Every structure is written in C-alpha cells, then in structure tokens.
C-alpha cells in the first residue's frame, strides 16, 4: 500500500473478516455488536482518518483484523498495519436491536446521524422528536458527538417535507448548543432553503449523486435542479457550509470538471468512496488523480474547510492528502468542532447571521411556501 488512502479504498471495496478467536479480544469486541455478516466496524487508520466497513465471512484474500499481544493489527496481502477499533458508544449499545431508533442512528467519527423519512399524508417523521432529543442528550453526556446530521430521505412532497423538520430542528437548537447539518434533496421552491437556514440548519448537503431510497432522482430531482439549488444555497448559508456528493465513477476528466465547476460556486465537493461497477487494476490511480485535483481546486478557490469533519465513506478536501503520494498524511486544518473557542465563536456568528437572514426574508417566511 502506497498511502493510507489506498488502504481505506481497498477496505471499502473488499470488506473485512475477523477470525473467531480474535472476536473475543476486548479491543475488537468493543467495536462490534453481534459479529453478523454485514455488520459494520469502524477503524481509525490515523488520527482523524477513519473508515467504516462491513464484516464478511472468512474468505481467502480478504483483509484480516487480528489481536496480537494486546494490539489490533490489520493484515492485507503482504502488508500489516497498526490500527485502532473505534468503540460503539454506550448510548448505541443500549438501544434495543432492530428498534426504530437503533435502525436509524449511527456515529460517523464525531457526527451523530439520524435517518429520517416523512410518512403518510401528514408527513410525520419516522422518529419522534422527544426520542431524538433523548439520544442527543445521551451522546453529548458521553462526549461522543460534536455535530448532528439529519439525513432526510426522498419525499414526493414538492418541498421534500422540510416543514416536518422545522419543529425538530428548533427543538434541538433550543435544548442543545450544537451544530446541525441536513442532507436532503432540494425542494422545488428554493425559498424553502431560506426557511431551513433560519430555523437552525447550519450545514446543507444536497447530493448530486442521490442516496438510498431516492430511486426516482432522475425524474423527480434532475441534475440541473440540484445544481441550481446548490448555487442558491451558497448565497444563503455561510462559506464552506454547503456541500454536495459525487460518485467516484465515470470518466476521470468529466469528474474533475464537475469538481472544478462545483468549487467555483463556493460549494464543497465530497466524493463517495464506492467501488466502480467494474473493478480494474488501475482503480486507485484514478482515485489518486482525482484526490490531487480536489486538493488543487480547494486551494485555488480558497474553500473554507473548517465546517468539514472526519468521515468514514468520503474523500474530502480536508483529507485528500492521505490519498496522494508525497503529500502530508495528516489533516492540516482543524475542524471548528474540535476547538471550544472556534465552536463558540462560530455559534455566535451563525446566530447573528441567522437573525440578519430572517429579517431579509421576512419574519413570516411566507415566501418559503411552508
């Protein structure tokens, strides 16, 4: 392996296996719940450089996780690496298996994710607000989370059921000093994005590549509509707080052009580290070329990267150096969540900016159609 980025990419493509005797080691056991195929384990390959991968049945050639003399080591081909297993926090372990809450929460580094859907004609959320607030309280009490991300599944509602999110976001902001991110598809009425910022959303991710559950993205939310929404959102949210996701697939030049165009609008591109439909020997050469371009574009456009956080499944301008040979294998910009002073300063700035924005779009938000 030439870089830790190549190791992360290989793990995501291949999964990992753990022999029965190694599953009893405390350092490995803490990161698993049931040791069932498909269950995910999170590994820290370097400081703030993490990966989350599924457990596979023992097969020849798969990466192997072993406990040797009290240390956790990863074996891949002829190489071996010292790594750390990221433990499941207590509040996740305490959830009932296969309950609505356990099926719809996860940690990604220090980001607490909730997966939401709007149900029925009344567009009620699948998770009760009080239950969400209780999980946040547990996560904060245990020092596990610094950022909350709401992942809103596709809804046929023209405004993507954003109206249903508003009371939840306002309750989170009322009860906790926390940054809240939203990953969703854009509403047809872009003024709804003003409402989302005004109610307390700090970070907005409108994925160009879609996400699970949005099978009709090409029909319901055309590529051009998402681009238009990203451009609009970049005028509403602070610099660096509007993101999008691209699949690491297709022709390299087209992908690089898309990264350049998106960054020029002040939007931060995130690249999904998913295996291409046809695995080829030079896969990682493409990954490395795109990573180098991502870093160059971020520098050229002076993108504000402090809103980004270490995550397990994406390549970002924050960690691109892990993928490029000869680049510093470390995150050189500290996310604001990791600095108490930076967090408080940004919270104050966000509150002041939000008040200005509310005045700008009127207190009633009738223009948002919500």
Secondary structure, DSSP 8 states (H G I E B T S, - for coil): --SHHHHHHHHHHH-EE--GGGGGSHHHHTT-SS--TT-EEEEEEETTEEEEEEB----TTSEEEEEETTEEEEEETTEEEE-EE----HHHHTS-TT-TTGGGEEEETTEEEEEE-EETTTTEESS-HHHHHHHHHHHHHTT--SEEEEEE---SSTTTTHHHHHHHHHHHHHH---EEEEE----SSTHHHHHHHHHT--EEE--TT--TT-TTHHHHS-HHHHHHHHHHHTTTS-TT-EEEEEES-S-HHHHHHHHHHHHHTT-EEEEE----SS--TTHHHHHHHHHHHHHHHHHHTT---TT----SSEE-TTTGGGTSTTS-SS--S--GGG-HHHHHHHHHHHHHHHHHHHHHH-TT-GGGT-
